[in-house]
C-alpha cells in the first residue's frame, strides 16, 4: 500500500473514532433503542468500546475514551438469560473487557466473575443441546450459531481460556453436532427446520441448511479449525471439520465469476442437486465470500489441505477483482457491508500463499473510506461506522489487531503475542454490575 493510501485510510479511521469518542454525541443521531443496548456487541457500547480499545492498544487512541465506553457497556444488569450470547449480555461485555485487559492482568476480578457467569450459561446451553441430540431432533439455529448460540460462546472461551474444560466441552459438542442423527436421511445433522430468521415459516416448510458465518455451519467450521490450529487435544475435531467440508464442497459453485458458495440450501435444491447462479450471495462476511472463504481457508490450513486453502484464496481474489460483485455491498458495516469483506480479505491475505490478494486491498479500502457518511448516522460496530473504522485501521496499519477484536467474527488466527499497550487503570477499577439471569 502506498504512503498516500495509508495516510488516507488512517485519516478516515481516525475521523470516525473522533466522531465516536463521546457517547452523548455519538448516539445523538441514533437514539439508544433497538440493538443499541449498552451491553450489545453488535449495536451498543460494548461494540464501540472495541474500536477505542484497539486504538489505545495500537497507540492511536487513549485509554480514557476506551474506559468511558466500557463503563457504559457494563452499566446496569448484565443479562445471562436466554437472550445472552457472544453478541449480547455478559458474554459480550466479557469479550470487550478481555480485549482491553490483554495480558496486563487488569480487570482480573471482574473477568473472573464474568467467566463464572458465562461458563454457567454455556453449561446450561450445552445440556439443552445434548438433550436435543439424544432425542434425535434437528437443531434450531440459535443452538449452534455465532450470533446467539454455542459457536459464539465457544469463540469467547477459545479466546479467553483455550485450555479451560468449558472450552473443550463446547468444542466436543460441535464435533457431536456434525455426527449423523438416527433416521434423518440425506440431510446433514445441522440442517434446521426453521427459516433464515430462526423461526418456522411456510416459506421454508422443510427448513434449510445454512452455510454462513453469522448463523450457519461456517462458524462451526471456522471454530473447529482454529481449535486444531491451537493444537488443542480434541477427539474427532479433524473428522468433524472434514464432514462439514464434504457438505460445503457438494454445494461449491464455479462460474465465470470464480468459486463461490451459496448462503443456504433448501430442500428443493437438495432434490435438484443444483443451485441457480442467481443464488450467489453478496460478498459479505455474514453469508457471502467474506466469511465463507475465510472458514474454508482456515480449514485448509488446519487440515493440511492445500487445495482447499488455494480454492478459498482464489475465490476471494476473484471477488476483489470483480467490481460488480463488490458494488453489491452498498453498506459500510462488518456484517452486511464492505468493512466485513475488507477485514476478511486482509485476514485471508495475511495467511495466503499469494501476494495478489493484498495487492487488491488498497482499492477496496479507498472505496470503503469514500462511503463513510458525514455526519455518521449509525455508530454501531456490526453494521455501522465503528466496524468500518476498525477495518480501515487494520488496513492503514497493516498489522494484525492488537486486541484481536475480529475474533468475534471468527476471522483471527491464534496468536501468542499479547497486545503492546496496557490500560493504565487499577485492576478492578471497572466494577462489574449485577447479573440478571431472568
C-alpha positions as CSV (number, residue, x, y, z in Angstrom):
1,X,0.0,0.0,0.0
2,X,1.5,3.4,-0.9
3,X,2.0,6.1,1.6
4,X,-0.8,8.3,0.3
5,X,-3.3,5.4,0.6
6,X,-2.1,4.5,4.1
7,X,-2.5,8.2,5.2
8,X,-6.0,8.5,3.7
9,X,-7.2,5.2,5.2
10,X,-5.9,6.0,8.7
11,X,-7.3,9.5,8.4
12,X,-10.8,8.1,7.6
13,X,-10.5,5.7,10.6
14,X,-9.3,8.5,12.9
15,X,-12.2,10.7,11.8
16,X,-14.7,8.1,12.7
17,X,-13.1,7.4,16.0
18,X,-13.1,11.1,16.8
19,X,-16.8,11.4,16.0
20,X,-17.5,8.4,18.2
21,X,-15.4,9.5,21.2
22,X,-18.2,10.9,23.3
23,X,-21.2,8.6,23.8
24,X,-23.5,11.6,24.1
25,X,-22.7,12.9,20.7
26,X,-22.1,9.5,19.0
27,X,-25.7,8.5,19.7
28,X,-27.3,11.8,19.1
29,X,-28.4,10.8,15.6
30,X,-29.1,7.2,16.7
31,X,-31.0,7.0,20.0
32,X,-30.3,4.1,22.3
33,X,-33.0,1.8,21.2
34,X,-33.3,-1.5,19.3
35,X,-29.9,-3.1,19.1
36,X,-28.2,-0.1,20.8
37,X,-28.4,-1.7,24.3
38,X,-25.2,-0.8,26.1
39,X,-24.3,-4.5,26.6
40,X,-24.7,-5.3,22.9
41,X,-21.5,-6.1,20.9
42,X,-23.5,-5.6,17.7
43,X,-25.1,-2.3,18.2
44,X,-24.2,-0.9,21.7
45,X,-21.5,0.5,23.8
46,X,-19.7,-2.9,24.1
47,X,-19.1,-2.9,20.4
48,X,-18.0,0.7,20.1
49,X,-15.7,0.1,23.0
50,X,-13.7,-2.3,20.8
51,X,-12.9,0.5,18.4
52,X,-11.3,2.6,21.2
53,X,-9.7,-0.4,22.8
54,X,-7.9,-1.4,19.6
55,X,-6.8,2.2,19.0
56,X,-5.5,2.5,22.6
57,X,-3.5,-0.7,22.3
58,X,-2.0,0.4,19.0
59,X,-1.1,3.9,20.3
60,X,-3.5,5.8,18.1
61,X,-6.1,6.4,20.8
62,X,-6.3,6.9,24.5
63,X,-7.4,4.6,27.3
64,X,-9.7,7.2,28.9
65,X,-12.1,7.0,25.9
66,X,-12.0,3.2,25.9
67,X,-12.7,3.3,29.6
68,X,-15.7,5.6,29.1
69,X,-17.3,3.2,26.6
70,X,-16.5,0.2,28.7
71,X,-18.2,1.8,31.7
72,X,-21.3,2.5,29.6
73,X,-21.3,-1.1,28.3
74,X,-21.3,-2.5,31.9
75,X,-23.9,-0.1,33.2
76,X,-26.9,-1.8,34.8
77,X,-27.6,-5.5,34.9
78,X,-25.8,-7.7,32.5
79,X,-28.0,-10.5,31.2
80,X,-27.1,-14.2,31.3
81,X,-30.7,-15.1,30.4
82,X,-32.0,-16.8,27.3
83,X,-31.1,-13.8,25.1
84,X,-27.5,-13.8,26.1
85,X,-24.7,-14.8,23.7
86,X,-21.4,-13.6,22.3
87,X,-23.1,-10.5,20.8
88,X,-25.3,-9.6,23.8
89,X,-25.2,-9.6,27.5
90,X,-22.5,-10.8,29.9
91,X,-20.5,-12.6,27.2
92,X,-20.4,-9.5,25.0
93,X,-19.1,-7.3,27.8
94,X,-16.6,-10.1,28.9
95,X,-15.2,-10.2,25.3
96,X,-14.7,-6.4,25.3
97,X,-13.2,-6.4,28.8
98,X,-10.8,-9.3,27.9
99,X,-9.8,-7.4,24.7
100,X,-8.9,-4.3,26.9
101,X,-7.0,-6.3,29.5
102,X,-4.8,-8.2,27.1
103,X,-2.0,-9.8,29.1
104,X,-1.9,-7.0,31.7
105,X,-3.7,-8.7,34.5
106,X,-6.1,-5.8,34.8
107,X,-9.8,-6.4,35.3
108,X,-8.9,-9.8,36.8
109,X,-11.6,-9.7,39.4
110,X,-14.4,-8.5,37.1
111,X,-13.4,-11.0,34.4
112,X,-13.3,-13.9,36.9
113,X,-16.9,-13.1,37.9
114,X,-18.0,-12.7,34.3
115,X,-16.3,-16.0,33.5
116,X,-18.2,-17.8,36.2
117,X,-21.5,-16.4,34.8
118,X,-20.6,-17.1,31.1
119,X,-19.4,-20.6,32.0
120,X,-22.7,-21.4,33.8
121,X,-24.7,-20.1,30.8
122,X,-22.6,-22.2,28.5
123,X,-23.1,-25.3,30.5
124,X,-26.9,-24.8,30.5
125,X,-26.9,-24.4,26.7
126,X,-24.7,-27.5,26.3
127,X,-27.1,-29.5,28.4
128,X,-30.0,-28.4,26.3
129,X,-28.1,-29.2,23.1
130,X,-27.1,-32.6,24.2
131,X,-30.6,-33.4,25.3
132,X,-31.9,-32.4,21.8
133,X,-29.3,-34.7,20.2
134,X,-30.4,-37.5,22.4
135,X,-34.0,-37.0,21.2
136,X,-32.7,-37.2,17.6
137,X,-34.3,-33.8,16.8
138,X,-32.9,-31.2,14.4
139,X,-31.3,-28.1,15.9
140,X,-32.6,-24.6,15.7
141,X,-30.0,-22.1,14.5
142,X,-29.7,-20.3,17.9
143,X,-28.4,-23.6,19.4
144,X,-25.2,-23.5,17.5
145,X,-24.7,-20.3,15.6
146,X,-22.2,-17.5,16.2
147,X,-24.6,-14.6,17.0
148,X,-26.7,-16.3,19.6
149,X,-25.5,-19.9,20.1
150,X,-22.7,-22.2,21.2
151,X,-20.3,-21.3,18.4
152,X,-20.3,-17.8,19.7
153,X,-19.8,-18.8,23.3
154,X,-17.1,-21.2,22.1
155,X,-15.4,-18.3,20.3
156,X,-15.3,-16.4,23.6
157,X,-14.0,-19.3,25.6
158,X,-11.3,-20.2,23.0
159,X,-10.1,-16.6,23.0
160,X,-10.3,-16.2,26.8
161,X,-9.1,-19.6,28.1
162,X,-8.4,-22.2,25.4
163,X,-7.3,-24.8,27.9
164,X,-10.3,-24.5,30.2
165,X,-12.6,-27.5,30.5
166,X,-15.6,-25.4,29.3
167,X,-13.7,-24.7,26.0
168,X,-13.1,-28.4,25.5
169,X,-16.8,-29.2,26.2
170,X,-18.1,-26.7,23.7
171,X,-15.8,-28.0,21.0
172,X,-16.8,-31.6,21.8
173,X,-20.4,-30.6,21.4
174,X,-19.6,-29.0,18.0
175,X,-18.0,-32.3,17.0
176,X,-21.1,-34.2,18.0
177,X,-23.2,-31.7,16.1
178,X,-21.7,-33.0,12.9
179,X,-22.4,-36.6,13.6
180,X,-25.4,-38.1,11.8
181,X,-28.8,-38.2,13.6
182,X,-30.6,-41.5,13.5
183,X,-33.3,-41.9,10.7
184,X,-32.7,-38.4,9.3
185,X,-31.9,-39.4,5.8
186,X,-30.0,-37.3,3.3
187,X,-29.8,-34.0,5.2
188,X,-26.8,-33.1,7.4
189,X,-27.3,-33.1,11.2
190,X,-27.0,-29.3,11.4
191,X,-30.0,-28.9,9.0
192,X,-32.6,-26.8,10.7
193,X,-36.4,-26.9,10.4
194,X,-36.7,-23.1,10.6
195,X,-36.4,-20.2,8.2
196,X,-33.5,-17.8,7.8
197,X,-34.7,-15.6,10.7
198,X,-34.6,-18.6,13.0
199,X,-38.4,-19.1,13.2
200,X,-40.7,-21.6,11.5
201,X,-42.1,-20.2,8.2
202,X,-44.4,-21.6,5.5
203,X,-41.8,-20.3,3.0
204,X,-39.4,-22.9,4.4
205,X,-41.6,-25.9,5.1
206,X,-38.6,-28.2,5.3
207,X,-36.2,-25.7,6.8
208,X,-32.8,-25.1,5.3
209,X,-29.1,-25.8,5.6
210,X,-27.1,-22.6,6.5
211,X,-23.5,-22.2,5.2
212,X,-23.0,-18.7,6.7
213,X,-20.7,-17.4,9.4
214,X,-23.3,-15.5,11.3
215,X,-25.9,-18.2,11.6
216,X,-24.6,-21.3,9.9
217,X,-22.2,-24.1,9.8
218,X,-19.4,-21.8,8.5
219,X,-18.9,-20.6,12.1
220,X,-18.6,-24.2,13.4
221,X,-16.0,-25.0,10.7
222,X,-14.0,-21.9,11.5
223,X,-14.0,-22.5,15.2
224,X,-13.1,-26.2,14.9
225,X,-10.3,-25.2,12.5
226,X,-9.0,-22.5,15.0
227,X,-9.0,-25.1,17.8
228,X,-7.0,-27.5,15.6
229,X,-4.5,-24.7,14.8
230,X,-4.1,-24.2,18.6
231,X,-3.2,-27.9,18.9
232,X,-5.9,-28.5,21.5
233,X,-6.4,-32.1,22.4
234,X,-9.9,-32.8,21.0
235,X,-11.0,-36.2,19.7
236,X,-12.7,-36.1,16.3
237,X,-12.1,-32.4,15.5
238,X,-10.5,-33.1,12.2
239,X,-13.1,-35.6,11.2
240,X,-15.9,-33.2,12.2
241,X,-14.3,-30.4,10.1
242,X,-14.0,-32.9,7.3
243,X,-17.7,-33.7,7.4
244,X,-18.6,-30.1,7.1
245,X,-16.1,-29.6,4.3
246,X,-17.6,-32.6,2.4
247,X,-21.0,-31.0,2.5
248,X,-19.9,-27.5,1.6
249,X,-17.9,-29.0,-1.3
250,X,-21.1,-30.5,-2.6
251,X,-22.5,-27.0,-3.0
252,X,-19.4,-25.1,-4.1
253,X,-20.1,-23.4,-7.4
254,X,-17.7,-22.4,-10.2
255,X,-18.7,-20.0,-12.9
256,X,-17.2,-17.1,-14.9
257,X,-17.0,-15.0,-11.7
258,X,-14.9,-17.7,-9.9
259,X,-15.7,-20.0,-7.0
260,X,-18.5,-19.3,-4.6
261,X,-20.7,-20.9,-2.1
262,X,-24.4,-20.3,-1.6
263,X,-25.5,-18.8,1.7
264,X,-28.0,-21.5,2.4
265,X,-29.6,-24.6,0.8
266,X,-33.3,-25.5,0.6
267,X,-34.8,-28.9,0.2
268,X,-35.7,-28.2,-3.4
269,X,-32.0,-27.6,-4.2
270,X,-31.2,-30.9,-2.4
271,X,-33.6,-32.7,-4.6
272,X,-32.5,-31.0,-7.7
273,X,-28.8,-31.2,-6.8
274,X,-28.4,-27.7,-8.3
275,X,-28.0,-24.1,-7.2
276,X,-29.1,-21.4,-9.7
277,X,-26.4,-18.8,-10.5
278,X,-28.8,-16.1,-9.3
279,X,-28.5,-17.5,-5.8
280,X,-24.9,-16.3,-5.4
281,X,-24.9,-14.2,-2.2
282,X,-23.4,-10.7,-1.9
283,X,-19.7,-11.0,-0.9
284,X,-20.4,-10.1,2.8
285,X,-19.0,-11.6,5.9
286,X,-22.3,-13.0,7.2
287,X,-23.4,-15.1,4.3
288,X,-21.0,-14.4,1.4
289,X,-17.5,-15.0,0.3
290,X,-16.0,-12.8,3.1
291,X,-16.9,-15.3,5.9
292,X,-17.2,-18.5,3.8
293,X,-13.8,-18.1,2.1
294,X,-12.1,-17.4,5.5
295,X,-13.7,-20.5,7.0
296,X,-12.6,-22.6,4.1
297,X,-9.0,-21.2,4.2
298,X,-8.7,-21.9,7.9
299,X,-10.0,-25.4,7.3
300,X,-7.5,-25.9,4.5
301,X,-4.6,-24.8,6.8
302,X,-5.8,-26.8,9.8
303,X,-6.5,-30.0,7.8
304,X,-3.3,-29.6,5.8
305,X,-5.4,-29.5,2.6
306,X,-3.5,-27.0,0.3
307,X,-6.1,-27.5,-2.5
308,X,-8.8,-26.2,-0.2
309,X,-6.7,-23.3,1.0
310,X,-5.9,-22.3,-2.6
311,X,-9.5,-22.6,-3.7
312,X,-10.6,-20.3,-0.8
313,X,-7.9,-17.7,-1.6
314,X,-8.7,-17.8,-5.4
315,X,-12.3,-17.3,-4.6
316,X,-11.5,-14.2,-2.6
317,X,-9.1,-12.8,-5.2
318,X,-11.7,-13.3,-8.0
319,X,-14.3,-11.4,-5.9
320,X,-12.0,-8.5,-5.1
321,X,-11.2,-8.1,-8.8
322,X,-14.8,-8.1,-9.8
323,X,-16.1,-4.5,-9.3
324,X,-19.7,-5.5,-10.0
325,X,-19.6,-8.0,-7.1
326,X,-18.0,-5.6,-4.7
327,X,-20.6,-3.0,-5.6
328,X,-23.3,-5.4,-4.3
329,X,-22.2,-4.2,-0.9
330,X,-23.6,-0.6,-0.6
331,X,-23.4,-0.7,3.2
332,X,-20.2,0.1,5.1
333,X,-20.5,-2.4,8.0
334,X,-18.9,-5.6,9.1
335,X,-21.9,-7.9,8.8
336,X,-23.6,-7.0,5.5
337,X,-21.2,-4.4,4.2
338,X,-17.8,-3.6,2.7
339,X,-15.9,-3.5,6.0
340,X,-16.6,-7.1,6.6
341,X,-15.3,-8.0,3.2
342,X,-12.2,-5.8,3.8
343,X,-11.3,-7.3,7.2
344,X,-11.9,-10.9,5.9
345,X,-9.8,-10.2,2.8
346,X,-6.9,-8.8,5.0
347,X,-7.0,-11.9,7.2
348,X,-7.0,-14.2,4.2
349,X,-4.2,-12.2,2.6
350,X,-2.1,-12.5,5.8
351,X,-2.2,-16.3,5.5
352,X,-2.3,-16.6,1.8
353,X,0.4,-18.2,-0.4
354,X,-0.1,-15.5,-3.0
355,X,0.6,-11.7,-2.6
356,X,-2.2,-10.8,-5.1
357,X,-5.0,-10.6,-2.5
358,X,-3.0,-8.0,-0.6
359,X,-2.5,-6.0,-3.8
360,X,-6.2,-5.5,-4.1
361,X,-6.8,-4.2,-0.6
362,X,-5.8,-0.5,-1.1
363,X,-8.5,-0.1,-3.7
364,X,-11.2,-1.7,-1.6
365,X,-10.2,0.4,1.4
366,X,-10.4,3.6,-0.6
367,X,-13.9,2.6,-1.8
368,X,-15.0,2.0,1.8
369,X,-13.4,5.3,3.1
370,X,-15.3,7.2,0.4
371,X,-18.6,5.8,1.5
372,X,-18.4,6.9,5.2
373,X,-21.2,9.4,5.6
374,X,-20.8,12.8,7.3
375,X,-22.3,13.1,9.8
376,X,-22.3,9.5,10.9
377,X,-25.9,8.3,11.2
378,X,-25.1,4.8,12.5
379,X,-22.3,4.4,15.0
380,X,-22.6,0.7,15.8
381,X,-19.9,-2.0,15.4
382,X,-21.7,-4.6,13.4
383,X,-23.5,-2.6,10.7
384,X,-22.2,0.9,11.3
385,X,-19.2,3.2,11.4
386,X,-17.3,1.7,14.3
387,X,-16.8,-1.5,12.4
388,X,-15.8,0.4,9.3
389,X,-13.2,2.3,11.3
390,X,-11.7,-0.9,12.7
391,X,-11.4,-2.4,9.2
392,X,-9.8,0.7,7.9
393,X,-7.5,0.8,10.9
394,X,-6.3,-2.7,10.1
395,X,-5.6,-1.8,6.5
396,X,-3.9,1.5,7.4
397,X,-1.6,0.0,10.0
398,X,-1.2,-3.3,8.0
399,X,-0.9,-5.0,11.4
400,X,-2.9,-7.7,13.0
401,X,-5.3,-6.2,15.5
402,X,-3.5,-5.9,18.8
403,X,-6.8,-6.5,20.7
404,X,-7.8,-9.4,18.4
405,X,-11.2,-7.7,18.1
406,X,-12.1,-9.7,15.0
407,X,-12.1,-12.9,17.0
408,X,-15.8,-12.2,17.5
409,X,-16.2,-12.6,13.7
410,X,-14.0,-15.8,13.8
411,X,-11.5,-14.2,11.5
412,X,-8.5,-14.0,13.8
413,X,-5.8,-16.7,13.9
414,X,-4.4,-17.9,17.2
415,X,-1.7,-15.5,18.4
416,X,0.9,-16.0,21.1
417,X,1.9,-12.3,21.4
418,X,0.0,-10.0,23.8
419,X,-1.2,-6.6,22.8
420,X,1.5,-4.0,23.1
421,X,-0.4,-1.4,25.2
422,X,-1.9,-1.8,28.6
423,X,-4.8,0.2,30.0
424,X,-3.4,2.5,32.8
425,X,-6.0,1.7,35.4
426,X,-6.3,-0.3,38.6
427,X,-7.2,-4.0,38.1
428,X,-10.7,-3.7,39.5
429,X,-11.5,0.0,38.9
430,X,-14.0,-1.2,36.4
431,X,-16.7,-2.6,38.6
432,X,-19.0,-5.4,37.5
433,X,-22.7,-4.7,37.9
434,X,-25.3,-7.2,38.9
435,X,-26.0,-10.2,36.6
436,X,-29.6,-10.8,35.5
437,X,-30.4,-14.5,35.0
438,X,-34.1,-14.0,34.2
